[in-house]
Amino acid sequence: MGDQLKIAVLVKRVPDSEARIKIDSGSGGIDPASVKFVVNPYDEYAVEEALALKEKAGEGEVVVISLGADSSQETLRSALAMGADRGVLLKTENAPTDPFAAAQILAAELEDGGFDLILSGKLAIDDYHHATGIIVAELLGLPGVSAASGLTVESGKGSAEREIEGGVEVVDFQLPAVVTCDKGLNEPRYPALKGIMMAKKKPLEVKDVTPADSGVEVVGLDLPPARPEGRIVGEGVDGVAPLIAALQQEAKVL
Amino acid sequence: MAKQVVRPSDKQPDLPIDKIVLTEKPDDEVIEMDVLFVGGGPAGLAGAIELARLIKRDNENGGSLGDVEIALLEKAETLGEHCLSGAVVNPRALRELFPDLTDSDFPLGNPVPKDSVYFLTPGGATRLPTPPTMHNKGNYVASISEITRWMGEKAEELGVNVFPGFPAAALLVEDDRVLGVRTTPTGLDRDGGETANFMPAADITAKVTALAEGCRGMLSQAYQQWQKISSENPQIYALGVKELWETTIPLRSVIHTMGWPLPRDAFGGSFMYPLSENVVALGLVVGLDYRQANLDVHGMLQGLKEHSLFERYLAGGELVEWGAKTIPEGGYYSVPSRNHGDGVLLLGDSIGLVDVPSLKGIHYAMQSGIYAAKTIFEALKAGDTSASALSDYDRKLKNSYVMKDLKKTRNIRLGYKDGFIAGTIKAGLATVTGGAFPGGRIAMEPDADVEKVVGGATPTATGRLSVSKVDGVFKSGNSTRDTIPEHLQAGDDIDQATAEMYVNMCPAHVYEWVDGGLRINAPNCVDCKATDVLGPRWSPREGGSGPKYKRM
């Protein structure tokens, strides 16, 4: 048995990494038609870690918070189905692409929440900022640990492992704190049927928010250029010489 | 020298009914529902929507049913991802299901601009008069993935508990009564051991379980065998392989072809439909009673794409999606004699509600869902969900346009069992006589009993428009975990001739003959079920496995 833990988890609705992305010529953003949206996979590690920490502590509450349009309710329901206790949607049709503006809204919501721990993914796979969670820590004046691949919490203190070049860095910190989660931290659970049933009845609060003017503007999105078609230079042993020649003369990598 | 033949049924294991029909008590953690639909295709969704609406209306009018929990299980991760059809859709059942909406509210795409039917030879195409059954005026080109996704939203708005990602693996029964189903467990490794995120199977019970699993549903087959329900003819099947292409030249017609690249002793044909201004759906469908052991539907589709009729649209285009699915083709005489039981109803493709001559099944599936809902509603109100209370479903079906349509064309597909020329003559006579020719039922044998001659070759291609089976699997969106337990059960001592028949039959490169043995690449499987008809037995995997069709 441990302490009672109150944990907030920030979750974001993102396009599935297998989705075939198209750019909408009107809005300049991605065309949401026929794109499947999922819970940001790194945020799933955060939800799983929060649930595991709460289960270990024996008591506590896991609150999942999302910033986005009404459709993000689905993202919150997914986290509730995994086992989170309640959800909060900070609703806006114009969710900022600037991580600072997003962090301001999230920090305002978290400020008086009395959380011992705030978790999020280390990045969202749609914009790859790696920043929002850490800016939240800064705005709240809390210790911030990025990209944790191991986490323990005990008696008001935390310890996180971070994978760095050639080794593992161990960081000790005081709670409350903000930790962003990396792959390898855990294996997120699948939602059980019973969990999904119960999730429908769990509280989900929707609060309208208005993002502040952002200093950052997205000028445009472009798809990566199409890759030229591959070519078979030869098969088996016969292919070795032409391959080396192609790598030296054409690709100029040898 | 005598021709070497393979008879698929010689090597096919029986359906393991004792593992599918379970008499043990439901688990303590059982989820109790009032009504359960198994399968999120057009049949199950139409049933759930109609039932939810009937109950809502009844409650608003002072009825006493109160809260009725309706659940719908779907094995795909998201609704629509395992649904595949041509498809030219007759909107009749959708209109009945949504009387307050108009056709433009449905996700139906374009009205059929015009019908063109061709007889193909390797280098040519002869335009044929469109057979009466194949006129599509008033119908729409549509994607069944999109239709079911949309219907799922409607069902959820009405309070139906839609559970995608939960395949049903067994029926829970007590005496003759169906109590509910058990789902597949999730997170097992290849040897059946539990991984870190293992989740056990869940039991769900209901007063009525409606099996709407689609073609060759495992629970439906098991129920019919367990209850010894038969049909005049055995069900027969076809395999369709379908591709979606983005094109630069718009297609202005719905095209069907007969003839090449099929051998004359096989039944089938191809289609190409304009799904939108720059997307065409094309595919090839072949009856699994084909006679050449190495017939390869996917391979033939690759050859077909280089025919000038198709190539002119596809050149410069791009393959967007690929998929495969079997279709029940037996028609009227293959519909089981009884489609209800104690606590259970069977719907749609599970009972073969497909009319091959008009190439339609979606609206029949939906219609069976509507009849199931009306029957269940009355049964709930009467507080009696026994077999006799649910027997009204079969009465409704029998007196409906669904069975009347199937009866009218009852022998057309069956006439082709002796090849294309005899079949065309018989189909013509059956059509002009309104189904009266040939005066009785043409008897069929199960596809797996039809002998296949080893050898021969069917046209294929490896040109620029071609996709390999493995690339096709990738384009189906299949991202099944590699370490999942094997879900395909082959017979003992598979010989090379049988194995090579599997290799050619399977569009997803699941089977290989390697070092004198059959290798099964099970994660490739796109759940088309052709293997369950002719080869190793199929069973559902953990939720979310298999293809992820978007616009199929």
HADDOCK unambig.tbl for C-alpha pairs under 7 A between the chains (distance, minus, plus):
assign (segid A and resid 34 and name CA) (segid B and resid 550 and name CA) 6.66 0.50 0.50
assign (segid A and resid 187 and name CA) (segid B and resid 196 and name CA) 6.64 0.50 0.50
assign (segid A and resid 187 and name CA) (segid B and resid 197 and name CA) 6.31 0.50 0.50
assign (segid A and resid 188 and name CA) (segid B and resid 197 and name CA) 6.80 0.50 0.50
assign (segid A and resid 189 and name CA) (segid B and resid 197 and name CA) 5.05 0.50 0.50
assign (segid A and resid 190 and name CA) (segid B and resid 197 and name CA) 6.74 0.50 0.50
